[in-house]
Amino acid sequence: MNKYLLFLLIIIFSCEKERINNVNTFKGNQLYKEGEELIQKDNIKAYLKFQKAIIYYKIGKDSSGISKSLIYQSIAQNYTGDILGAEATLVESLSYVKSNDKSLYSIFGNLGNINYDQKEYIEAERWYIKALKEYIKSDDEKANLLNNKSAAQYRQGKYIEAIKTLEKTKYLKVTEINLVNRIKENTVYVNWLLNKNYPIEKEIEILLNNKLKNEDFWGVNSSYSHLAEVNQIKNPSKSLFYAKAMLNNAVRIKSPEDRLEAMERIFPVDNSNNLKRNFSEYKTLSDSIQASRNDYRKSFAYIKYDSEKKENENQQLKIQNSEKEIQALQKNIGLVILGMTLIGGLFWYKKRKKSLQQEKELEVKNTQLKMSKRVHDVVANGIYQVMAKIENQEDFDRDRTLDELEFVYEKSRDISYEKAGEEKEFSQEISGLIASFNNVEVKTFTAGNTAEIWQTVSREAKEEVYQMIRELMVNMKKHSHASHVALKFEKTDDTIDIQYKDNGVGISGDLIYKNGLRNTASRMEAIGGTITFDTKIEKGLKVNLSFPAS
């Protein structure tokens, strides 16, 4: 009888949980569709819709819905110029995507677009290649990826490879006419880059007329830009004509970025007295675009923080109300089960009581011995090491010593919080460290930090990696003024790679070792690894750590 009651309780509880999850997934889908309709009309409202959808998807445990919503959020951020924020959102989406997920190609493709916009063409090509290896829904989407890949290639001067990539689209059934025109224009343009005597002008003019006929006013600007470029030297007046046409069209479609490009085309060929006025207009527009991007970035960050906090509280309250009946049923059945268990288990309890007490006493003794050894190994040895450095070093580095003492303190605090018989898994320590820097002003994102990555890494190497990541995060907090920080972990063969990236003020190569990072290189060298500081990106800091996995 006892077993049947318990089985009934489990079935009822499971069915109600599934019903609640389905309800929340349905609400998430409604908000997701509303966001799709707004994505190119109002990016802020679209972003907010997807954020609300994510709250419902999380409650409904719908990881696919979460990842798709994050992809659209990154698109909204990229449209408004928040490139680093878009990249961080895509990295976050990867943590919800399962292998062979049908949305992987979209994530990789958008990462390619983001790197392309940052003029990181090698990285962009790498992401396009990864996207093309995944499941792709239609020939149009595959052709679009191939077209984007060719653009990344010719931007690197790889003209022959770009042509070969474009030729692959001939075997696809491309139905979108605007995409057909883009592919044709890219093909003509790359052929001209290969041979400046190629008759590009007539073909571009035909494509321009096709775009105007199909009202592809965004695509029209690329044709104007190409025509202005090819005529810049041989026919400056014609180049000026097309550059001004591009400027007028950019104003028409409300594209400030295209206005900037058009003005850049005008400067070399405009021999009038308008240079000073044009430059002033260019500077004002450039400052306005940057201010707009900053406003969007702050709005996205506020929406993410405020929505998660408020909606989480509201949804948790709704769940509690909807589960009241189940809780009452659980209570009644639980009382019956408890009574039957007490009667049936009284004899067993008496028999086991003495044995359990003996086991508990032995467990306490073992725990005391283990904790004593942990305190000696971590705290005593750590403090002794700092004392030895102070005693033996001629130049006393106060900041470095404080950092090392703080590290010893953190490890001792971790020991004090450990449960008896348990030791915190290292991936959780890393996630906790990174999350400790997360606040209203700074959002941290982690991808790939799984327990499997650290299985073969020695305890000594883990300690060094922990300290290196901590130094990077402390440097970010003190110096970079970043709003987004992302760390990506990957294991390839016998090597572990960690990529750190923030959107702060950046740091020059000469100052790297003056901002709390001077120990990082020596730590990496101690575990046989390498560290690379990329200070040439458009904004922020990018650091790559690589070391043996065993």
Solvent accessible surface area in square Angstrom, and as a share of the most:
residue,aa,sasa,rsa
1,M,152,0.68
2,N,53,0.27
3,K,173,0.73
4,Y,166,0.63
5,L,33,0.17
6,L,87,0.43
7,F,127,0.53
8,L,86,0.43
9,L,28,0.14
10,I,93,0.47
11,I,74,0.37
12,I,53,0.27
13,F,74,0.31
14,S,58,0.37
15,C,77,0.46
16,E,35,0.16
17,K,78,0.33
18,E,107,0.48
19,R,115,0.42
20,I,15,0.07
21,N,41,0.21
22,N,89,0.46
23,V,63,0.36
24,N,9,0.05
25,T,33,0.19
26,F,125,0.52
27,K,70,0.30
28,G,0,0.00
29,N,61,0.31
30,Q,89,0.39
31,L,27,0.13
32,Y,30,0.12
33,K,129,0.55
34,E,68,0.31
35,G,0,0.00
36,E,67,0.30
37,E,119,0.54
38,L,43,0.22
39,I,20,0.10
40,Q,139,0.62
41,K,164,0.69
42,D,48,0.25
43,N,27,0.14
44,I,50,0.25
45,K,117,0.49
46,A,0,0.00
47,Y,3,0.01
48,L,61,0.31
49,K,57,0.24
50,F,0,0.00
51,Q,0,0.00
52,K,65,0.28
53,A,0,0.00
54,I,3,0.02
55,I,4,0.02
56,Y,26,0.10
57,Y,2,0.01
58,K,80,0.34
59,I,22,0.11
60,G,8,0.08
61,K,167,0.71
62,D,32,0.17
63,S,35,0.23
64,S,51,0.33
65,G,2,0.02
66,I,6,0.03
67,S,0,0.00
68,K,78,0.33
69,S,0,0.00
70,L,2,0.01
71,I,9,0.05
72,Y,50,0.19
73,Q,0,0.00
74,S,1,0.01
75,I,36,0.18
76,A,0,0.00
77,Q,2,0.01
78,N,33,0.17
79,Y,112,0.43
80,T,14,0.08
81,G,15,0.14
82,D,7,0.04
83,I,24,0.12
84,L,24,0.12
85,G,0,0.00
86,A,0,0.00
87,E,21,0.09
88,A,5,0.04
89,T,5,0.03
90,L,0,0.00
91,V,14,0.08
92,E,32,0.14
93,S,0,0.00
94,L,39,0.19
95,S,67,0.43
96,Y,61,0.23
97,V,23,0.13
98,K,145,0.61
99,S,97,0.63
100,N,133,0.68
101,D,30,0.16
102,K,123,0.52
103,S,14,0.09
104,L,20,0.10
105,Y,23,0.09
106,S,29,0.19
107,I,0,0.00
108,F,17,0.07
109,G,6,0.06
110,N,24,0.12
111,L,4,0.02
112,G,0,0.00
113,N,47,0.24
114,I,2,0.01
115,N,2,0.01
116,Y,50,0.19
117,D,71,0.37
118,Q,15,0.07
119,K,153,0.65
120,E,35,0.16
121,Y,44,0.17
122,I,131,0.67
123,E,39,0.18
124,A,0,0.00
125,E,17,0.08
126,R,102,0.37
127,W,14,0.05
128,Y,3,0.01
129,I,63,0.32
130,K,63,0.27
131,A,0,0.00
132,L,35,0.18
133,K,159,0.67
134,E,48,0.21
135,Y,115,0.44
136,I,30,0.15
137,K,132,0.56
138,S,50,0.32
139,D,55,0.28
140,D,30,0.16
141,E,58,0.26
142,K,76,0.32
143,A,0,0.00
144,N,51,0.26
145,L,10,0.05
146,L,7,0.03
147,N,8,0.04
148,N,32,0.17
149,K,24,0.10
150,S,0,0.00
151,A,12,0.10
152,A,0,0.00
153,Q,7,0.03
154,Y,19,0.07
155,R,126,0.46
156,Q,56,0.25
157,G,41,0.40
158,K,62,0.26
159,Y,64,0.24
160,I,99,0.50
161,E,80,0.36
162,A,0,0.00
163,I,26,0.13
164,K,122,0.52
165,T,5,0.03
166,L,5,0.02
167,E,75,0.34
168,K,107,0.45
169,T,11,0.06
170,K,156,0.66
171,Y,189,0.72
172,L,35,0.17
173,K,159,0.67
174,V,33,0.19
175,T,100,0.58
176,E,82,0.37
177,I,87,0.44
178,N,41,0.21
179,L,2,0.01
180,V,35,0.20
181,N,3,0.01
182,R,87,0.32
183,I,18,0.09
184,K,106,0.45
185,E,4,0.02
186,N,17,0.09
187,T,44,0.25
188,V,10,0.05
189,Y,18,0.07
190,V,0,0.00
191,N,38,0.19
192,W,26,0.09
193,L,34,0.17
194,L,80,0.40
195,N,75,0.39
196,K,122,0.52
197,N,137,0.70
198,Y,61,0.23
199,P,94,0.59
200,I,6,0.03
201,E,31,0.14
202,K,146,0.62
203,E,60,0.27
204,I,1,0.00
205,E,52,0.23
206,I,96,0.49
207,L,10,0.05
208,L,14,0.07
209,N,88,0.45
210,N,50,0.26
211,K,1,0.00
212,L,71,0.35
213,K,161,0.68
214,N,63,0.32
215,E,125,0.56
216,D,18,0.09
217,F,45,0.19
218,W,157,0.55
219,G,9,0.09
220,V,1,0.00
221,N,4,0.02
222,S,47,0.30
223,S,0,0.00
224,Y,30,0.11
225,S,6,0.04
226,H,22,0.10
227,L,0,0.00
228,A,1,0.01
229,E,42,0.19
230,V,12,0.07
231,N,1,0.01
232,Q,61,0.27
233,I,162,0.82
234,K,142,0.60
235,N,54,0.28
236,P,58,0.36
237,S,83,0.54
238,K,67,0.28
239,S,2,0.01
240,L,31,0.16
241,F,131,0.55
242,Y,18,0.07
243,A,0,0.00
244,K,93,0.39
245,A,20,0.15
246,M,2,0.01
247,L,36,0.18
248,N,104,0.53
249,N,13,0.07
250,A,0,0.00
251,V,83,0.48
252,R,151,0.55
253,I,27,0.14
254,K,174,0.74
255,S,5,0.03
256,P,49,0.31
257,E,75,0.34
258,D,27,0.14
259,R,64,0.23
260,L,29,0.14
261,E,63,0.28
262,A,0,0.00
263,M,6,0.02
264,E,86,0.38
265,R,56,0.21
266,I,10,0.05
267,F,53,0.22
268,P,77,0.49
269,V,8,0.05
270,D,21,0.11
271,N,143,0.73
272,S,55,0.35
273,N,154,0.79
274,N,54,0.28
275,L,104,0.52
276,K,174,0.74
277,R,142,0.52
278,N,18,0.09
279,F,119,0.50
280,S,63,0.41
281,E,60,0.27
282,Y,48,0.18
283,K,103,0.44
284,T,88,0.51
285,L,16,0.08
286,S,39,0.25
287,D,75,0.39
288,S,62,0.40
289,I,13,0.07
290,Q,84,0.38
291,A,52,0.40
292,S,46,0.30
293,R,65,0.24
294,N,46,0.24
295,D,90,0.46
296,Y,70,0.27
297,R,50,0.18
298,K,125,0.53
299,S,40,0.26
300,F,2,0.01
301,A,23,0.18
302,Y,136,0.52
303,I,19,0.10
304,K,13,0.05
305,Y,73,0.28
306,D,29,0.15
307,S,10,0.06
308,E,45,0.20
309,K,108,0.46
310,K,109,0.46
311,E,34,0.15
312,N,71,0.37
313,E,104,0.47
314,N,74,0.38
315,Q,5,0.02
316,Q,83,0.37
317,L,105,0.52
318,K,99,0.42
319,I,29,0.15
320,Q,101,0.45
321,N,80,0.41
322,S,47,0.30
323,E,25,0.11
324,K,127,0.54
325,E,150,0.67
326,I,16,0.08
327,Q,94,0.42
328,A,55,0.43
329,L,64,0.32
330,Q,62,0.27
331,K,140,0.59
332,N,92,0.47
333,I,17,0.09
334,G,29,0.28
335,L,106,0.53
336,V,76,0.44
337,I,29,0.14
338,L,96,0.48
339,G,30,0.29
340,M,71,0.32
341,T,69,0.40
342,L,113,0.56
343,I,147,0.75
344,G,66,0.64
345,G,21,0.20
346,L,104,0.52
347,F,157,0.65
348,W,153,0.54
349,Y,115,0.44
350,K,136,0.58
351,K,150,0.64
352,R,80,0.29
353,K,110,0.47
354,K,146,0.62
355,S,39,0.25
356,L,80,0.40
357,Q,107,0.48
358,Q,105,0.46
359,E,95,0.42
360,K,119,0.50
361,E,96,0.43
362,L,110,0.55
363,E,80,0.36
364,V,66,0.38
365,K,126,0.54
366,N,81,0.41
367,T,26,0.15
368,Q,116,0.51
369,L,129,0.64
370,K,85,0.36
371,M,53,0.24
372,S,70,0.45
373,K,131,0.56
374,R,34,0.12
375,V,71,0.41
376,H,108,0.48
377,D,46,0.24
378,V,23,0.13
379,V,29,0.17
380,A,46,0.36
381,N,75,0.39
382,G,12,0.11
383,I,71,0.36
384,Y,157,0.60
385,Q,103,0.46
386,V,6,0.04
387,M,115,0.52
388,A,30,0.24
389,K,56,0.24
390,I,81,0.41
391,E,146,0.66
392,N,114,0.58
393,Q,76,0.34
394,E,171,0.77
395,D,125,0.65
396,F,113,0.47
397,D,49,0.25
398,R,156,0.57
399,D,84,0.44
400,R,78,0.28
401,T,16,0.10
402,L,84,0.42
403,D,35,0.18
404,E,22,0.10
405,L,73,0.36
406,E,82,0.37
407,F,35,0.15
408,V,14,0.08
409,Y,128,0.49
410,E,24,0.11
411,K,18,0.07
412,S,32,0.21
413,R,99,0.36
414,D,36,0.19
415,I,5,0.03
416,S,80,0.52
417,Y,167,0.64
418,E,35,0.16
419,K,143,0.61
420,A,62,0.48
421,G,58,0.55
422,E,99,0.45
423,E,103,0.46
424,K,99,0.42
425,E,59,0.26
426,F,20,0.08
427,S,9,0.06
428,Q,102,0.45
429,E,30,0.13
430,I,0,0.00
431,S,45,0.29
432,G,36,0.35
433,L,14,0.07
434,I,1,0.01
435,A,56,0.44
436,S,83,0.54
437,F,28,0.12
438,N,63,0.32
439,N,75,0.39
440,V,93,0.53
441,E,140,0.63
442,V,18,0.10
443,K,25,0.11
444,T,23,0.13
445,F,19,0.08
446,T,42,0.25
447,A,6,0.05
448,G,35,0.33
449,N,22,0.11
450,T,66,0.38
451,A,42,0.33
452,E,108,0.48
453,I,15,0.08
454,W,2,0.01
455,Q,136,0.60
456,T,74,0.43
457,V,9,0.05
458,S,55,0.36
459,R,120,0.44
460,E,123,0.55
461,A,13,0.10
462,K,46,0.19
463,E,53,0.24
464,E,42,0.19
465,V,1,0.00
466,Y,15,0.06
467,Q,3,0.01
468,M,0,0.00
469,I,0,0.00
470,R,6,0.02
471,E,9,0.04
472,L,1,0.00
473,M,0,0.00
474,V,32,0.18
475,N,7,0.03
476,M,3,0.01
477,K,143,0.60
478,K,127,0.54
479,H,76,0.34
480,S,8,0.05
481,H,144,0.64
482,A,5,0.04
483,S,16,0.10
484,H,16,0.07
485,V,0,0.00
486,A,15,0.11
487,L,0,0.00
488,K,33,0.14
489,F,5,0.02
490,E,73,0.33
491,K,82,0.35
492,T,77,0.45
493,D,128,0.66
494,D,107,0.55
495,T,48,0.28
496,I,0,0.00
497,D,51,0.27
498,I,1,0.01
499,Q,53,0.23
500,Y,1,0.01
501,K,16,0.07
502,D,3,0.01
503,N,9,0.05
504,G,2,0.02
505,V,102,0.59
506,G,23,0.22
507,I,26,0.13
508,S,54,0.35
509,G,43,0.42
510,D,127,0.66
511,L,85,0.42
512,I,9,0.05
513,Y,106,0.40
514,K,148,0.63
515,N,23,0.12
516,G,33,0.32
517,L,0,0.00
518,R,83,0.30
519,N,11,0.06
520,T,0,0.00
521,A,30,0.23
522,S,61,0.39
523,R,43,0.16
524,M,1,0.00
525,E,134,0.60
526,A,79,0.61
527,I,31,0.16
528,G,57,0.54
529,G,15,0.14
530,T,91,0.53
531,I,34,0.17
532,T,76,0.44
533,F,34,0.14
534,D,42,0.22
535,T,48,0.28
536,K,190,0.80
537,I,20,0.10
538,E,127,0.57
539,K,93,0.39
540,G,5,0.05
541,L,3,0.01
542,K,20,0.08
543,V,0,0.00
544,N,54,0.28
545,L,2,0.01
546,S,30,0.20
547,F,4,0.01
548,P,60,0.38
549,A,3,0.02
550,S,108,0.69
